């Protein structure tokens, strides 16, 4: 894996950490079955939003190598599409460094990342 691919994988983990916070808040106090999540793609500048069922996001998060991205934001060198809708795709990291980064990046390490402060 190149340094660039490693950076792309880490960007996705940062976005996922942000969404995990959204998911927790929605589970705790939300009154809607859906929530708006940020695209978990590798583009650090992406600001796309994805509305999906909270339960569907929980299913994605059940596997640490899976991410939800806006359709068309997939990176074939790092991931494969495992499910897609009209608006988004669920991608799974390919085995190797990308999958290890996804599995090994603790959410608390990423929560204060400047990339997701808006």
C-alpha positions as CSV (number, residue, x, y, z in Angstrom):
1,X,0.0,0.0,0.0
2,X,1.3,3.4,-0.9
3,X,1.5,6.4,1.4
4,X,-1.4,7.9,-0.6
5,X,-3.6,4.8,-0.2
6,X,-2.8,4.8,3.5
7,X,-3.9,8.4,3.8
8,X,-7.1,7.7,1.9
9,X,-7.9,4.8,4.2
10,X,-7.3,6.9,7.3
11,X,-9.6,9.7,5.9
12,X,-12.4,7.1,5.7
13,X,-11.8,6.1,9.3
14,X,-12.0,9.7,10.4
15,X,-15.4,10.1,8.6
16,X,-16.6,6.9,10.2
17,X,-15.7,8.2,13.7
18,X,-17.8,11.3,13.1
19,X,-20.7,9.2,11.9
20,X,-20.5,6.9,14.9
21,X,-21.1,10.0,17.0
22,X,-24.1,10.9,14.9
23,X,-25.4,7.3,15.2
24,X,-25.0,7.3,19.0
25,X,-26.9,10.6,19.4
26,X,-29.7,9.4,17.1
27,X,-30.0,6.1,19.0
28,X,-30.1,8.0,22.4
29,X,-32.4,10.9,21.6
30,X,-33.5,10.7,18.0
31,X,-37.2,10.4,17.2
32,X,-36.8,9.5,13.5
33,X,-35.8,6.2,12.0
34,X,-33.4,8.0,9.7
35,X,-30.5,10.3,10.1
36,X,-28.1,12.3,7.9
37,X,-24.6,10.9,7.8
38,X,-21.5,12.2,6.1
39,X,-20.0,10.3,3.2
40,X,-17.3,8.1,4.5
41,X,-15.3,8.2,1.3
42,X,-11.5,8.9,1.2
43,X,-11.8,12.5,-0.1
44,X,-10.9,14.7,2.9
45,X,-12.8,17.6,1.3
46,X,-16.0,15.7,0.6
47,X,-19.0,17.2,2.3
48,X,-21.7,15.0,0.8
49,X,-24.5,13.9,3.1
50,X,-26.3,10.6,3.0
51,X,-29.7,10.0,4.6
52,X,-30.3,6.4,5.6
53,X,-32.1,4.3,8.2
54,X,-30.3,4.3,11.5
55,X,-30.7,0.5,11.6
56,X,-29.0,0.3,8.2
57,X,-26.1,2.3,9.4
58,X,-25.8,0.0,12.4
59,X,-25.6,-2.9,10.0
60,X,-22.7,-1.3,8.1
61,X,-20.9,-0.5,11.4
62,X,-21.2,-4.2,12.5
63,X,-18.2,-4.9,10.2
64,X,-15.3,-2.6,10.8
65,X,-14.1,-2.9,7.2
66,X,-17.4,-1.5,5.8
67,X,-18.2,2.1,5.1
68,X,-21.1,4.0,3.6
69,X,-20.2,6.3,0.7
70,X,-22.1,8.5,-1.8
71,X,-22.6,6.5,-5.0
72,X,-19.6,7.1,-7.3
73,X,-17.2,7.8,-4.4
74,X,-15.8,4.3,-4.3
75,X,-12.0,3.7,-4.7
76,X,-11.6,0.4,-6.5
77,X,-7.9,0.0,-5.4
78,X,-9.0,0.0,-1.8
79,X,-12.5,-1.4,-1.6
80,X,-15.3,-3.3,-3.3
81,X,-19.0,-2.5,-3.3
82,X,-21.1,-5.0,-1.2
83,X,-24.4,-3.2,-1.5
84,X,-25.8,-0.2,-3.2
85,X,-28.9,1.9,-3.4
86,X,-29.8,4.8,-5.7
87,X,-28.0,7.2,-3.3
88,X,-25.2,5.4,-1.6
89,X,-23.0,2.3,-1.7
90,X,-21.7,0.2,1.2
91,X,-18.0,-0.6,0.5
92,X,-15.8,-3.2,2.1
93,X,-12.0,-2.7,2.4
94,X,-9.9,-5.1,0.4
95,X,-7.8,-7.4,2.6
96,X,-4.4,-6.1,3.4
97,X,-3.3,-2.7,4.7
98,X,-6.6,-0.9,4.0
99,X,-8.6,-3.5,6.0
100,X,-6.1,-3.4,8.8
101,X,-6.3,0.4,9.0
102,X,-10.1,0.1,9.1
103,X,-10.0,-2.5,11.9
104,X,-7.3,-0.9,13.9
105,X,-8.2,2.8,14.1
106,X,-9.9,3.4,17.4
107,X,-12.8,5.9,17.2
108,X,-11.5,7.9,20.2
109,X,-8.3,8.6,18.3
110,X,-10.2,10.1,15.5
111,X,-13.0,12.0,17.2
112,X,-11.2,15.3,17.5
113,X,-9.8,15.2,14.0
114,X,-9.7,18.7,12.4
115,X,-10.9,17.2,9.1
116,X,-14.4,16.7,10.5
117,X,-14.8,19.9,12.5
118,X,-17.2,22.1,10.6
